[in-house]
Amino acid sequence: MAAGYAPSVLQKYKRLFASTGDRPEALFDILADQFLLAFDRIWEHGLIKTYNRDTRISANPSGRIMPFETEWLTARSGRPTAKSSSFRRTPDFGPNRMLRYAFEKLFVRNLGLPDQSQRARTLQIRTALLRLGDVRPASASEVTPLAVASYLKRLPAHHEQYTDALITALLIVSDRGLSIRHSGGIAELPSILIDMATVFESYMRHVLGEGLARYQEIAVKDGNKDGATGAKLSLYNSVPAGSSNPDATPDIVIEVNGRTALIIDAKYKPAPKSPDRNDVNQAIVYGARYDTPKVMLLHAGRPSGRMSVELCGSIGRYQVYNGMMDLNAPSIEKEEMGFVAAVLNLLK
């Protein structure tokens, strides 16, 4: 729901992740990036190869000649023809077929995605598939957890970089995600740092945008951005020559018929009886800059018995509201609807 947010990936800090049935897009992209990184290490050290028996029937034998078959083929064709067998090294076997299958799944998933980062990732996946050009498609039995376990047991000592790649490939192939709450022995990956303050802010902007979408005169904008969907302004209307003018960046700006009707600043902390004084000061400044008398401090929590939106009081022409969203509500959909209805009532 926090559209556009991506967590930070701390490559230096590794931990063991368990798997989960949930597969949020942002975390799945991290999984894909880790798979690409693991494959780069494999390519740097060289693909594992195995020896396959190659049987040839020709006038130019190679390896061990089979005398009985050679004599029979020569007599039958009327010219010297030999049947021979030799062993040749090839990357075309189970572990590499598993890697190819995982890259194929990623490639199909990423095709057509408009995001620039996805296009770059798709190009990396295409390169990996080209590097596996001598590897045939995998059979169903070669991409099972049991098959991967057998590959891991038989890895040569100098190819330990395959371990991360195969385990990550299994998560991709089996459509599994990462459990960020529970550790386990499934995959060693970078730590993931999620800024919940930003997530909460983006989530609430999304909730209001969807909930008020049917009202054409209402627009929900991001005060941190410029452009058509943004509402960022300079803090001062004017400054002396040579002075700096910082940005005013309220989290949510709601406009009615093109005029700012409500400023909301999200605070990822429990709802107090009354908003903190510093938070109120910040909200009043936003109200003054955007020329709207209604400002709200939105908190991630709603104590039992309290309304989604409460009037804290007036300061001059400004009304300060305490907004509350219970993220632990039994029905988060009802909680969202209640908050949207309370905001809509303020806009009337």
C-alpha positions as CSV (number, residue, x, y, z in Angstrom):
1,M,0.0,0.0,0.0
2,A,3.0,2.3,0.5
3,A,3.3,2.8,-3.3
4,G,6.7,3.8,-4.5
5,Y,8.6,3.0,-1.3
6,A,11.6,0.7,-1.4
7,P,13.5,-0.4,1.7
8,S,17.2,0.1,2.0
9,V,19.4,-2.9,1.5
10,L,22.5,-3.2,3.8
11,Q,24.8,-5.5,1.8
12,K,27.5,-5.5,4.5
13,Y,25.2,-6.9,7.1
14,K,24.1,-10.4,6.3
15,R,21.6,-12.6,8.2
16,L,19.7,-15.8,7.7
17,F,16.2,-15.3,6.4
18,A,13.3,-17.8,6.6
19,S,10.8,-18.1,3.7
20,T,7.2,-17.0,3.6
21,G,4.2,-17.3,1.3
22,D,3.9,-13.6,1.2
23,R,5.9,-12.0,-1.6
24,P,5.8,-8.1,-1.5
25,E,7.2,-6.7,-4.8
26,A,9.9,-4.6,-3.1
27,L,11.3,-7.6,-1.1
28,F,11.1,-9.8,-4.2
29,D,13.2,-7.3,-6.1
30,I,15.8,-7.6,-3.3
31,L,15.7,-11.4,-3.8
32,A,16.2,-11.0,-7.6
33,D,19.1,-8.6,-7.0
34,Q,20.8,-11.0,-4.6
35,F,20.4,-13.8,-7.1
36,L,22.0,-11.7,-9.8
37,L,24.9,-10.9,-7.5
38,A,25.4,-14.5,-6.6
39,F,25.4,-15.5,-10.3
40,D,28.0,-12.8,-11.0
41,R,30.3,-14.4,-8.4
42,I,29.7,-17.8,-10.0
43,W,30.6,-16.4,-13.5
44,E,33.7,-14.8,-12.1
45,H,34.9,-18.2,-10.8
46,G,33.5,-20.3,-13.7
47,L,30.4,-22.4,-14.1
48,I,30.5,-25.9,-12.7
49,K,30.9,-28.5,-15.4
50,T,30.4,-32.2,-15.5
51,Y,31.6,-35.0,-17.8
52,N,29.0,-36.5,-20.1
53,R,29.6,-39.5,-22.4
54,D,29.4,-38.5,-26.0
55,T,28.9,-41.3,-28.5
56,R,29.8,-40.7,-32.2
57,I,29.3,-42.6,-35.4
58,S,31.7,-41.3,-38.1
59,A,34.8,-41.9,-40.1
60,N,36.7,-39.8,-37.5
61,P,36.5,-41.6,-34.2
62,S,37.3,-39.8,-30.9
63,G,38.1,-41.5,-27.7
64,R,37.4,-45.2,-27.2
65,I,36.5,-47.2,-30.3
66,M,33.9,-49.9,-29.9
67,P,35.2,-52.7,-32.1
68,F,32.1,-54.9,-32.6
69,E,29.9,-51.9,-33.5
70,T,32.6,-50.4,-35.7
71,E,33.1,-53.7,-37.7
72,W,29.3,-54.1,-38.2
73,L,28.8,-50.4,-39.3
74,T,31.8,-50.6,-41.7
75,A,30.4,-53.8,-43.3
76,R,27.0,-52.4,-43.6
77,S,28.0,-49.1,-45.1
78,G,30.8,-50.4,-47.3
79,R,33.2,-47.7,-46.1
80,P,35.2,-47.2,-42.9
81,T,32.8,-46.2,-40.2
82,A,33.6,-46.2,-36.5
83,K,31.5,-46.0,-33.3
84,S,33.4,-44.3,-30.5
85,S,32.7,-42.7,-27.2
86,S,34.4,-40.0,-25.2
87,F,33.8,-37.8,-22.2
88,R,33.4,-34.1,-22.7
89,R,33.0,-31.3,-20.1
90,T,29.7,-29.4,-20.2
91,P,27.8,-27.0,-18.0
92,D,24.6,-28.6,-19.1
93,F,23.4,-30.4,-15.9
94,G,21.2,-30.0,-12.9
95,P,22.6,-27.1,-10.9
96,N,23.0,-24.8,-13.9
97,R,19.6,-25.8,-15.3
98,M,18.1,-24.8,-12.0
99,L,19.8,-21.4,-12.3
100,R,18.5,-21.0,-15.9
101,Y,15.0,-21.9,-14.8
102,A,15.0,-19.2,-12.1
103,F,16.3,-16.6,-14.5
104,E,13.6,-17.5,-17.0
105,K,10.9,-16.9,-14.3
106,L,12.4,-13.6,-13.4
107,F,12.7,-12.6,-17.1
108,V,9.0,-13.4,-17.8
109,R,8.0,-11.5,-14.6
110,N,9.9,-8.4,-15.5
111,L,8.9,-8.1,-19.2
112,G,6.8,-5.1,-19.9
113,L,7.3,-3.5,-16.5
114,P,7.7,0.3,-17.1
115,D,9.8,1.1,-14.1
116,Q,13.4,2.2,-15.1
117,S,15.0,0.0,-12.3
118,Q,13.1,-3.0,-13.6
119,R,14.4,-2.4,-17.2
120,A,17.9,-2.3,-15.9
121,R,17.3,-5.5,-13.9
122,T,15.7,-7.2,-17.0
123,L,18.9,-6.4,-18.9
124,Q,21.0,-8.1,-16.3
125,I,18.7,-11.1,-16.4
126,R,19.0,-11.3,-20.2
127,T,22.8,-11.2,-19.9
128,A,22.7,-14.1,-17.3
129,L,20.5,-16.2,-19.7
130,L,23.0,-15.6,-22.5
131,R,25.8,-16.8,-20.3
132,L,23.8,-19.9,-19.7
133,G,23.2,-20.4,-23.5
134,D,24.8,-23.9,-23.5
135,V,22.5,-25.1,-20.7
136,R,19.2,-26.8,-21.7
137,P,15.8,-26.1,-20.1
138,A,15.3,-27.9,-16.8
139,S,13.0,-30.8,-16.3
140,A,10.4,-30.7,-13.5
141,S,12.4,-33.1,-11.4
142,E,15.5,-30.9,-11.6
143,V,13.9,-27.8,-9.9
144,T,12.5,-29.4,-6.7
145,P,13.7,-28.8,-3.2
146,L,14.9,-32.4,-3.1
147,A,17.0,-31.8,-6.3
148,V,18.5,-28.6,-4.9
149,A,19.4,-30.4,-1.6
150,S,21.3,-33.0,-3.7
151,Y,23.1,-30.3,-5.7
152,L,24.2,-28.6,-2.5
153,K,25.6,-31.9,-1.0
154,R,27.7,-32.6,-4.1
155,L,29.1,-29.1,-4.6
156,P,32.9,-29.1,-5.2
157,A,34.9,-27.3,-2.4
158,H,35.9,-24.5,-4.7
159,H,32.4,-23.7,-5.9
160,E,30.8,-22.7,-2.6
161,Q,29.4,-19.6,-4.3
162,Y,26.7,-21.8,-5.8
163,T,25.1,-22.3,-2.4
164,D,23.6,-18.8,-2.2
165,A,22.6,-18.9,-5.8
166,L,20.8,-22.2,-5.6
167,I,19.0,-21.4,-2.4
168,T,17.8,-18.1,-3.8
169,A,16.8,-19.7,-7.0
170,L,14.7,-22.2,-5.1
171,L,12.8,-19.3,-3.4
172,I,12.2,-17.7,-6.8
173,V,11.1,-20.9,-8.5
174,S,8.8,-21.8,-5.7
175,D,7.3,-18.3,-5.5
176,R,8.4,-17.8,-2.0
177,G,9.2,-14.5,-0.3
178,L,11.4,-13.5,2.7
179,S,10.2,-13.4,6.3
180,I,11.7,-10.2,7.8
181,R,10.3,-11.0,11.2
182,H,11.6,-14.6,11.6
183,S,15.1,-15.8,11.0
184,G,15.9,-19.3,9.7
185,G,18.3,-21.3,7.7
186,I,16.9,-20.8,4.2
187,A,19.0,-18.0,2.7
188,E,21.8,-15.7,3.7
189,L,20.9,-12.3,2.4
190,P,21.6,-8.6,3.2
191,S,19.7,-7.0,6.1
192,I,16.7,-4.9,5.1
193,L,16.2,-1.5,6.7
194,I,12.6,-0.2,6.5
195,D,11.7,3.4,7.4
196,M,8.3,2.8,8.9
197,A,7.7,6.6,9.2
198,T,8.0,6.9,5.4
199,V,5.9,3.7,4.9
200,F,3.1,5.1,7.2
201,E,3.1,8.4,5.4
202,S,3.0,6.8,1.9
203,Y,0.3,4.3,3.1
204,M,-2.0,7.0,4.5
205,R,-1.6,9.1,1.3
206,H,-2.6,6.0,-0.7
207,V,-5.6,5.4,1.6
208,L,-6.9,8.9,1.2
209,G,-6.2,9.0,-2.6
210,E,-8.2,5.8,-3.1
211,G,-10.9,6.7,-0.7
212,L,-11.5,10.2,-2.1
213,A,-11.0,9.3,-5.8
214,R,-14.7,9.4,-6.7
215,Y,-14.8,13.1,-5.8
216,Q,-13.5,14.9,-8.9
217,E,-13.1,18.2,-7.1
218,I,-10.7,16.7,-4.4
219,A,-7.0,16.0,-5.1
220,V,-4.7,14.3,-2.6
221,K,-1.1,15.4,-3.2
222,D,2.4,14.7,-1.8
223,G,3.9,17.7,-0.2
224,N,7.4,16.2,-0.5
225,K,7.3,16.4,-4.3
226,D,7.0,18.9,-7.2
227,G,4.9,18.5,-10.3
228,A,1.3,17.6,-10.9
229,T,1.0,15.1,-8.1
230,G,3.1,17.1,-5.7
231,A,2.5,20.2,-3.6
232,K,6.0,21.2,-2.3
233,L,6.5,25.0,-1.8
234,S,9.3,27.1,-0.5
235,L,8.9,27.9,3.1
236,Y,9.0,31.7,2.7
237,N,7.0,33.8,0.3
238,S,10.1,35.9,-0.3
239,V,13.6,36.2,1.2
240,P,16.3,38.8,1.0
241,A,18.7,38.6,-1.9
242,G,21.4,35.9,-1.2
243,S,19.4,34.2,1.6
244,S,18.3,30.5,1.4
245,N,14.7,29.5,1.2
246,P,14.1,25.9,2.6
247,D,11.2,23.8,1.4
248,A,7.9,23.4,3.2
249,T,7.1,19.7,2.8
250,P,3.9,18.5,4.6
251,D,3.3,14.8,4.1
252,I,-0.3,15.1,2.6
253,V,-1.9,18.1,1.0
254,I,-5.6,17.9,0.1
255,E,-7.0,20.4,-2.3
256,V,-10.7,21.1,-3.1
257,N,-11.3,22.8,-6.5
258,G,-7.6,23.7,-6.7
259,R,-7.3,25.3,-3.3
260,T,-5.6,23.8,-0.3
261,A,-8.3,22.7,2.2
262,L,-6.4,20.4,4.6
263,I,-2.8,19.8,5.6
264,I,-1.9,16.5,7.2
265,D,1.5,15.7,8.7
266,A,1.9,12.0,9.5
267,K,3.6,10.9,12.8
268,Y,4.6,7.2,13.1
269,K,4.0,7.1,16.9
270,P,1.1,6.3,19.2
271,A,-1.7,8.9,19.4
272,P,-1.3,11.2,22.4
273,K,-4.2,12.8,24.3
274,S,-3.1,16.0,22.5
275,P,-0.4,16.4,19.8
276,D,3.1,17.4,20.9
277,R,3.7,21.1,21.0
278,N,6.6,20.9,18.4
279,D,4.3,19.0,16.0
280,V,1.6,21.6,16.5
281,N,4.0,24.4,15.7
282,Q,5.1,22.6,12.5
283,A,1.5,22.1,11.4
284,I,0.6,25.8,12.0
285,V,3.5,26.9,9.9
286,Y,2.3,24.6,7.1
287,G,-1.2,26.0,7.5
288,A,0.1,29.5,7.2
289,R,2.3,28.8,4.1
290,Y,-0.5,26.9,2.3
291,D,-3.2,29.4,3.4
292,T,-5.5,26.9,4.9
293,P,-7.1,27.0,8.4
294,K,-7.3,23.3,8.9
295,V,-4.2,21.2,9.9
296,M,-3.9,17.7,11.2
297,L,-1.3,15.6,13.0
298,L,-2.0,12.0,12.0
299,H,-0.8,9.3,14.4
300,A,-0.3,5.5,14.0
301,G,-2.7,4.4,16.7
302,R,-6.2,5.0,17.9
303,P,-7.0,4.3,21.6
304,S,-10.3,2.5,22.2
305,G,-13.3,4.7,22.3
306,R,-11.7,7.7,20.5
307,M,-12.8,9.0,17.1
308,S,-10.7,8.8,13.9
309,V,-10.4,12.6,13.9
310,E,-10.7,14.9,16.9
311,L,-10.5,18.7,17.2
312,C,-7.8,19.6,19.6
313,G,-8.5,23.4,19.5
314,S,-8.1,26.6,17.6
315,I,-5.1,28.9,17.4
316,G,-6.2,32.2,15.8
317,R,-7.7,31.2,12.5
318,Y,-6.3,27.7,12.6
319,Q,-8.1,24.5,13.7
320,V,-5.7,21.8,14.9
321,Y,-7.0,18.2,14.5
322,N,-5.7,14.9,15.9
323,G,-6.0,12.2,13.3
324,M,-5.7,8.5,14.4
325,M,-5.4,5.3,12.5
326,D,-5.5,2.0,14.4
327,L,-3.1,-0.3,12.5
328,N,-4.0,-3.2,14.8
329,A,-7.7,-2.9,14.0
330,P,-9.5,-6.3,13.5
331,S,-10.6,-5.0,10.1
332,I,-8.1,-2.5,8.6
333,E,-10.5,-1.9,5.7
334,K,-13.2,-0.6,8.1
335,E,-10.6,1.5,9.9
336,E,-9.5,3.1,6.6
337,M,-13.1,3.8,5.6
338,G,-13.8,5.4,8.9
339,F,-10.8,7.7,8.6
340,V,-11.6,8.7,5.0
341,A,-15.2,9.5,6.0
342,A,-13.9,11.7,8.9
343,V,-11.6,13.6,6.6
344,L,-14.3,14.0,4.0
345,N,-16.5,15.5,6.7
346,L,-13.8,18.1,7.4
347,L,-13.6,19.1,3.7
348,K,-17.3,19.9,3.5
